[in-house]
Amino acid sequence: MIGHKATHRTWIPDLQDLGAYDSVQFDLPATFYDGYTGRRAAQEQDMSIKQTMLLDYDLKVNADFDKGWMYRRLNEPQRQQAEKILCRCFSVVRKS
C-alpha cells in the first residue's frame, strides 16, 4: 500500500489485491522482538501487536462474515470474492 496518510482501523484491502502476496515469504523485521528498552513512550503506548491487535478484526483470521460490520457493507459479489480468498488463507466462519 502506498499513500500519504497512515492506515487506520478498520480497513479491508481492495478486493483486486486480495491474494496478491499468497506466495511471498516475508522475513520478520529486525525490530520485531524489540523490548523498547530505554524508550518510555514506546514502552507505554497502547497500539501494539501484543496488546491491541485482534486476529479477526485486524488480520481477518477466523473472520465472521455474518457478524462483522466491515463485511456487511460489501455487496454480494464483493463478499463472495473476499470470502473465497480469505477462506483459502484462513479458517473463516460462515454461518449462512
DSSP file (Angstrom, degrees, kcal/mol; ACC not computed):
  #  RESIDUE AA STRUCTURE BP1 BP2  ACC     N-H-->O    O-->H-N    N-H-->O    O-->H-N    TCO  KAPPA ALPHA  PHI   PSI    X-CA   Y-CA   Z-CA
    1    1 A M              0   0    0      0, 0.0     2,-0.4     0, 0.0     0, 0.0   0.000 360.0 360.0 360.0 135.1    0.0    0.0    0.0
    2    2 A I        +     0   0    0      2,-0.0     2,-0.3     0, 0.0     3,-0.0  -0.994 360.0 131.9-125.6 130.9    1.3    3.4   -0.9
    3    3 A G        -     0   0    0     -2,-0.4     4,-0.1     1,-0.0     0, 0.0  -0.983  58.9-117.2-166.3 170.6   -0.4    6.5    0.4
    4    4 A H  S    S+     0   0    0     -2,-0.3     2,-0.3     2,-0.1    -1,-0.0   0.458  94.3  59.7 -97.4  -1.9    0.2    9.9    2.1
    5    5 A K  S    S-     0   0    0      3,-0.0     2,-0.1    -3,-0.0     3,-0.0  -0.893  90.8 -99.4-125.0 156.3   -1.8    9.0    5.2
    6    6 A A        -     0   0    0     -2,-0.3     2,-0.4     1,-0.1    -2,-0.1  -0.443  39.8-112.3 -70.3 144.2   -1.4    6.4    7.9
    7    7 A T        -     0   0    0     -2,-0.1     2,-0.3    -4,-0.1    -1,-0.1  -0.654  40.6-169.6 -77.0 130.3   -3.7    3.3    7.5
    8    8 A H        -     0   0    0     -2,-0.4     2,-0.1     2,-0.1    -3,-0.0  -0.754  26.8 -56.5-116.8 164.1   -6.2    3.2   10.4
    9    9 A R  S    S+     0   0    0     -2,-0.3    -1,-0.1     1,-0.1    49,-0.1  -0.443 104.1  37.5 -70.2 155.8   -8.6    0.6   11.6
   10   10 A T  S    S+     0   0    0     47,-0.1     2,-0.4    -2,-0.1    -1,-0.1   0.746  73.8 146.7 -92.2 144.3  -10.8   -0.8   10.2
   11   11 A W        -     0   0    0     47,-0.1    -1,-0.1    -4,-0.1    59,-0.0  -0.967  28.9-161.8-137.0 153.1   -9.6   -1.5    6.7
   12   12 A I        -     0   0    0     -2,-0.4     3,-0.1    58,-0.0    46,-0.0  -0.999  33.5-114.9-127.7 132.4  -10.2   -4.1    4.1
   13   13 A P        -     0   0    0      0, 0.0     5,-0.1     0, 0.0     2,-0.0  -0.267  45.3 -83.9 -62.7 155.5   -7.7   -4.4    1.2
   14   14 A D    >>  -     0   0    0      1,-0.2     3,-2.4     3,-0.1     4,-0.7  -0.380  41.7-122.9 -55.6 134.3   -9.0   -3.6   -2.3
   15   15 A L  G >4 S+     0   0    0      1,-0.3     3,-0.7     2,-0.2    -1,-0.2   0.810 110.9  61.1 -56.6 -31.5  -10.5   -6.9   -3.5
   16   16 A Q  G 34 S+     0   0    0      1,-0.2    -1,-0.3     3,-0.0    -2,-0.1   0.726 104.8  50.5 -68.0 -18.3   -8.3   -6.9   -6.5
   17   17 A D  G X4 S+     0   0    0     -3,-2.4     3,-2.2     2,-0.1     4,-0.3   0.589  80.3 114.0 -94.9 -12.1   -5.3   -7.0   -4.1
   18   18 A L  T << S+     0   0    0     -4,-0.7    68,-0.0    -3,-0.7    -3,-0.0  -0.398  87.4  14.0 -60.6 130.8   -6.5  -10.0   -2.0
   19   19 A G  T >  S+     0   0    0     -2,-0.1     3,-1.4    66,-0.0    -1,-0.3   0.409  87.4 124.6  86.1  -2.2   -4.2  -12.9   -2.5
   20   20 A A  T <  S+     0   0    0     -3,-2.2     3,-0.2     1,-0.3    -2,-0.1   0.784  81.7  34.9 -62.2 -27.3   -1.5  -10.8   -4.2
   21   21 A Y  T >  S+     0   0    0     -4,-0.3     3,-1.6     1,-0.1    -1,-0.3   0.100  78.7 118.7-115.3  21.8    1.1  -12.0   -1.7
   22   22 A D  T <  S+     0   0    0     -3,-1.4    -1,-0.1     1,-0.3    -2,-0.1   0.828  83.6  39.6 -57.7 -33.9    0.0  -15.5   -1.1
   23   23 A S  T 3  S+     0   0    0     -4,-0.3     2,-0.5    -3,-0.2    -1,-0.3   0.277  94.6 102.5-102.2  11.8    3.2  -17.0   -2.4
   24   24 A V    <   -     0   0    0     -3,-1.6     2,-0.6     2,-0.0    -3,-0.0  -0.827  57.5-152.8-100.1 130.9    5.6  -14.4   -0.8
   25   25 A Q        -     0   0    0     -2,-0.5     2,-0.4     0, 0.0    -3,-0.0  -0.908  14.3-158.5-101.3 115.8    7.5  -15.2    2.3
   26   26 A F        -     0   0    0     -2,-0.6     2,-0.2     3,-0.0    -2,-0.0  -0.791  11.3-131.9 -96.9 135.4    8.3  -12.1    4.3
   27   27 A D        -     0   0    0     -2,-0.4     3,-0.1     1,-0.1    -1,-0.0  -0.546  31.4-102.4 -77.9 148.7   11.2  -12.0    6.8
   28   28 A L        -     0   0    0     -2,-0.2    -1,-0.1     1,-0.1     2,-0.0  -0.491  43.3-108.1 -66.8 140.3   10.5  -10.6   10.3
   29   29 A P    >   -     0   0    0      0, 0.0     3,-2.0     0, 0.0     4,-0.3  -0.332  26.3-111.3 -67.3 155.9   11.8   -7.1   10.6
   30   30 A A  T 3  S+     0   0    0      1,-0.3     3,-0.4     2,-0.1    -2,-0.1   0.760 118.1  52.2 -58.8 -26.3   14.9   -6.6   12.8
   31   31 A T  T >  S+     0   0    0      1,-0.2     3,-1.9     2,-0.1    -1,-0.3   0.306  75.4 107.4 -94.0   8.8   12.8   -4.7   15.4
   32   32 A F  T <  S+     0   0    0     -3,-2.0    -1,-0.2     1,-0.3    -2,-0.1   0.874  88.2  35.5 -58.0 -40.2   10.1   -7.4   15.7
   33   33 A Y  T 3  S+     0   0    0     -3,-0.4    -1,-0.3    -4,-0.3     2,-0.1   0.080  85.5 147.3-101.2  23.4   11.2   -8.5   19.1
   34   34 A D    <   -     0   0    0     -3,-1.9    -3,-0.1     1,-0.1    -4,-0.0  -0.397  35.5-162.1 -62.4 129.3   12.2   -5.0   20.3
   35   35 A G        -     0   0    0     -2,-0.1    -1,-0.1     2,-0.0    -3,-0.0   0.391  33.4-125.6 -93.1   1.6   11.6   -4.6   24.0
   36   36 A Y    >   -     0   0    0      1,-0.2     3,-2.2     2,-0.1     7,-0.3   0.752  39.4-174.8  60.6  27.3   11.7   -0.8   23.7
   37   37 A T  T 3   +     0   0    0      1,-0.3    -1,-0.2     5,-0.1     3,-0.0  -0.301  67.9   9.6 -56.0 128.7   14.4   -0.6   26.4
   38   38 A G  T 3  S+     0   0    0      1,-0.1     2,-0.5     2,-0.0    -1,-0.3   0.499 105.7  99.8  80.5   3.5   15.2    3.0   27.3
   39   39 A R    <>  -     0   0    0     -3,-2.2     4,-2.1     1,-0.2     3,-0.2  -0.805  47.0-179.5-124.8  89.3   12.3    4.4   25.3
   40   40 A R  H  > S+     0   0    0     -2,-0.5     4,-2.0     1,-0.2     5,-0.2   0.887  79.8  52.7 -58.9 -45.7    9.5    5.1   27.8
   41   41 A A  H  > S+     0   0    0      1,-0.2     4,-1.2     2,-0.2    -1,-0.2   0.904 111.5  47.4 -60.1 -41.0    6.9    6.4   25.3
   42   42 A A  H  4 S+     0   0    0      1,-0.2    -1,-0.2     2,-0.2    -2,-0.2   0.875 111.1  51.8 -67.6 -37.0    7.4    3.3   23.2
   43   43 A Q  H  < S+     0   0    0     -4,-2.1    -1,-0.2    -7,-0.3    -2,-0.2   0.837 115.8  40.5 -66.3 -33.3    7.0    1.0   26.3
   44   44 A E  H  < S+     0   0    0     -4,-2.0    -1,-0.2    -5,-0.2    -2,-0.2   0.561  86.3 111.7 -97.3  -9.8    3.8    2.7   27.4
   45   45 A Q     <  -     0   0    0     -4,-1.2    -3,-0.0    -5,-0.2     3,-0.0  -0.260  57.4-145.9 -65.8 155.3    2.0    3.2   24.1
   46   46 A D  S    S+     0   0    0      1,-0.1     2,-1.5     5,-0.0     5,-0.2   0.842  72.8  87.0 -94.1 -37.9   -1.1    1.1   23.5
   47   47 A M        +     0   0    0      4,-0.1     2,-0.3     5,-0.1    -1,-0.1  -0.476  62.4 127.9 -73.1  94.2   -1.2    0.3   19.8
   48   48 A S     >> -     0   0    0     -2,-1.5     4,-2.4     1,-0.1     5,-1.6  -0.952  69.8-115.6-141.7 161.6    0.9   -2.9   19.7
   49   49 A I  T  45S+     0   0    0     -2,-0.3     4,-0.2     3,-0.2    -1,-0.1   0.926 116.0  47.6 -61.2 -44.9    0.6   -6.4   18.3
   50   50 A K  T  45S+     0   0    0      1,-0.2    -1,-0.2     2,-0.1    -3,-0.1   0.897 124.8  26.0 -66.0 -42.5    0.8   -7.8   21.8
   51   51 A Q  T  45S+     0   0    0     -5,-0.2    -2,-0.2     3,-0.0    -1,-0.2   0.774 133.3  19.4 -95.1 -29.1   -1.8   -5.5   23.4
   52   52 A T  T  <5S+     0   0    0     -4,-2.4    -3,-0.2    -6,-0.1    -2,-0.1   0.768  85.0 103.7-120.3 -34.8   -4.1   -4.3   20.7
   53   53 A M      < -     0   0    0     -5,-1.6     2,-0.4    -4,-0.2    -4,-0.0  -0.308  49.2-159.0 -65.0 135.1   -4.1   -6.4   17.6
   54   54 A L     >> -     0   0    0      1,-0.1     4,-2.4    -2,-0.0     5,-1.2  -0.948  14.7-140.2-114.7 133.3   -7.1   -8.7   17.1
   55   55 A L  H  >5S+     0   0    0     -2,-0.4     6,-2.4     3,-0.2     4,-0.7   0.924 100.2  35.5 -59.8 -48.2   -6.9  -11.7   14.8
   56   56 A D  H  45S+     0   0    0      4,-0.3     4,-0.4     3,-0.2    -1,-0.2   0.902 124.1  40.9 -75.4 -39.8  -10.4  -11.4   13.3
   57   57 A Y  H  45S+     0   0    0      2,-0.1    -2,-0.2     3,-0.1   -47,-0.1   0.920 129.9  22.5 -76.2 -46.3  -10.7   -7.7   13.2
   58   58 A D  H  <5S+     0   0    0     -4,-2.4    -3,-0.2     1,-0.1    -2,-0.1   0.857 135.7  28.7 -92.5 -39.8   -7.2   -6.7   12.1
   59   59 A L  S  <<S-     0   0    0     -5,-1.2    -3,-0.2    -4,-0.7    -4,-0.1   0.500  94.3-127.1-104.2  -4.9   -5.9   -9.8   10.3
   60   60 A K    >   +     0   0    0     -4,-0.4     3,-0.9    -5,-0.4     2,-0.5   0.728  55.4 151.4  64.9  23.9   -9.2  -11.3    9.1
   61   61 A V  T 3  S-     0   0    0     -6,-2.4    -1,-0.2     1,-0.3    -2,-0.1  -0.764  75.4   0.0 -86.7 129.1   -8.3  -14.7   10.7
   62   62 A N  T 3  S-     0   0    0     29,-0.6    -1,-0.3    -2,-0.5    30,-0.2   0.841  94.2-178.3  58.0  35.7  -11.5  -16.5   11.7
   63   63 A A    <   -     0   0    0     -3,-0.9    30,-1.3    -8,-0.1     2,-0.8  -0.394  23.4-139.7 -65.8 139.6  -13.5  -13.6   10.4
   64   64 A D  B >>  -a   93   0A   0     28,-0.2     4,-2.7     1,-0.1     3,-0.7  -0.880  12.9-168.7-104.5 103.8  -17.2  -13.9   10.7
   65   65 A F  T 34 S+     0   0    0     28,-1.3    -1,-0.1    -2,-0.8    29,-0.1   0.699  86.7  51.2 -67.4 -19.3  -18.8  -12.6    7.5
   66   66 A D  T 34 S+     0   0    0     27,-0.3    -1,-0.2    -3,-0.1    28,-0.1   0.704 119.6  32.5 -89.3 -20.8  -22.3  -12.7    9.1
   67   67 A K  T <4 S+     0   0    0     -3,-0.7     2,-0.3     4,-0.0    -2,-0.2   0.816  94.2  90.5-103.4 -41.0  -21.3  -10.7   12.2
   68   68 A G    >X  -     0   0    0     -4,-2.7     4,-1.3     1,-0.2     3,-1.2  -0.425  62.5-149.5 -70.2 124.4  -18.6   -8.3   11.2
   69   69 A W  H 3> S+     0   0    0     -2,-0.3     4,-1.1     1,-0.3    -1,-0.2   0.810  93.6  64.8 -62.2 -30.4  -19.9   -4.9   10.0
   70   70 A M  H 34 S+     0   0    0      1,-0.2    -1,-0.3     2,-0.2     4,-0.1   0.787 105.7  44.1 -67.9 -23.6  -17.0   -4.4    7.6
   71   71 A Y  H X4 S+     0   0    0     -3,-1.2     3,-1.3    -7,-0.2    -1,-0.2   0.777 104.1  62.8 -87.9 -28.8  -18.1   -7.4    5.6
   72   72 A R  H 3< S+     0   0    0     -4,-1.3    -2,-0.2     1,-0.3    -1,-0.2   0.738  94.5  63.2 -67.6 -21.1  -21.8   -6.4    5.6
   73   73 A R  T 3< S+     0   0    0     -4,-1.1    -1,-0.3     2,-0.0     2,-0.2   0.622  86.6  91.0 -80.0 -10.2  -21.0   -3.3    3.7
   74   74 A L  S <  S-     0   0    0     -3,-1.3     2,-0.1    -4,-0.1    -3,-0.0  -0.565  82.0-119.7 -79.6 146.3  -19.8   -5.3    0.7
   75   75 A N     >  -     0   0    0     -2,-0.2     4,-2.8     1,-0.1     5,-0.2  -0.359  38.4 -93.9 -76.5 171.2  -22.3   -6.2   -2.0
   76   76 A E  H  > S+     0   0    0      1,-0.2     4,-2.5     2,-0.2     5,-0.2   0.889 124.2  47.8 -60.1 -45.8  -22.8   -9.9   -2.6
   77   77 A P  H  > S+     0   0    0      0, 0.0     4,-2.0     0, 0.0    -1,-0.2   0.904 114.7  47.8 -61.3 -38.5  -20.3  -10.3   -5.5
   78   78 A Q  H  > S+     0   0    0      2,-0.2     4,-2.6     1,-0.2    -2,-0.2   0.912 111.6  50.4 -65.7 -42.3  -17.7   -8.5   -3.4
   79   79 A R  H  X S+     0   0    0     -4,-2.8     4,-2.9     1,-0.2     5,-0.2   0.915 109.8  49.9 -61.9 -44.5  -18.5  -10.6   -0.3
   80   80 A Q  H  X S+     0   0    0     -4,-2.5     4,-2.4    -5,-0.2    -1,-0.2   0.903 111.9  48.5 -62.4 -41.4  -18.2  -13.8   -2.3
   81   81 A Q  H  X S+     0   0    0     -4,-2.0     4,-1.8    -5,-0.2    -2,-0.2   0.926 113.4  46.4 -64.9 -45.0  -14.8  -12.7   -3.7
   82   82 A A  H  X S+     0   0    0     -4,-2.6     4,-3.0     1,-0.2     5,-0.3   0.926 113.8  48.7 -63.7 -45.0  -13.5  -11.7   -0.3
   83   83 A E  H  X S+     0   0    0     -4,-2.9     4,-3.1     1,-0.2     5,-0.3   0.917 107.4  55.4 -60.8 -44.4  -14.7  -15.0    1.3
   84   84 A K  H  X S+     0   0    0     -4,-2.4     4,-1.0    -5,-0.2    -1,-0.2   0.910 116.1  36.5 -56.6 -45.0  -13.2  -17.1   -1.4
   85   85 A I  H  X S+     0   0    0     -4,-1.8     4,-1.4     2,-0.2    -2,-0.2   0.929 119.8  46.0 -76.9 -45.8   -9.7  -15.6   -0.9
   86   86 A L  H  X S+     0   0    0     -4,-3.0     4,-2.9     1,-0.2    -2,-0.2   0.869 111.1  53.1 -67.5 -35.7   -9.9  -15.3    2.9
   87   87 A C  H  < S+     0   0    0     -4,-3.1    -1,-0.2    -5,-0.3     5,-0.2   0.851 107.7  52.5 -66.0 -33.2  -11.3  -18.8    3.4
   88   88 A R  H  < S+     0   0    0     -4,-1.0    -1,-0.2    -5,-0.3    -2,-0.2   0.843 117.8  37.3 -68.9 -32.9   -8.5  -20.2    1.3
   89   89 A C  H  < S+     0   0    0     -4,-1.4     2,-0.2    -5,-0.1    -2,-0.2   0.819 125.9  15.1 -89.2 -33.9   -5.9  -18.4    3.6
   90   90 A F  S  < S-     0   0    0     -4,-2.9     2,-0.9    -5,-0.1   -29,-0.1  -0.781  85.8 -88.0-135.3 172.4   -7.5  -18.7    7.0
   91   91 A S        -     0   0    0     -2,-0.2   -29,-0.6    -3,-0.0     2,-0.4  -0.807  53.7-171.5 -83.8 107.7  -10.2  -20.6    8.9
   92   92 A V        -     0   0    0     -2,-0.9     2,-0.4   -30,-0.2   -28,-0.2  -0.877  20.1-130.2-111.7 134.5  -13.2  -18.4    8.2
   93   93 A V  B     +a   64   0A   0    -30,-1.3   -28,-1.3    -2,-0.4     2,-0.4  -0.672  27.1 176.0 -81.9 127.3  -16.6  -18.7    9.9
   94   94 A R        +     0   0    0     -2,-0.4   -30,-0.1   -30,-0.2    -2,-0.0  -0.940   7.5 171.6-134.4 113.5  -19.5  -18.8    7.6
   95   95 A K              0   0    0     -2,-0.4    -1,-0.1     1,-0.2   -31,-0.0   0.680 360.0 360.0 -97.6 -20.2  -23.0  -19.4    9.1
   96   96 A S              0   0    0      0, 0.0    -1,-0.2     0, 0.0    -2,-0.0   0.461 360.0 360.0 -99.0 360.0  -25.4  -18.8    6.3
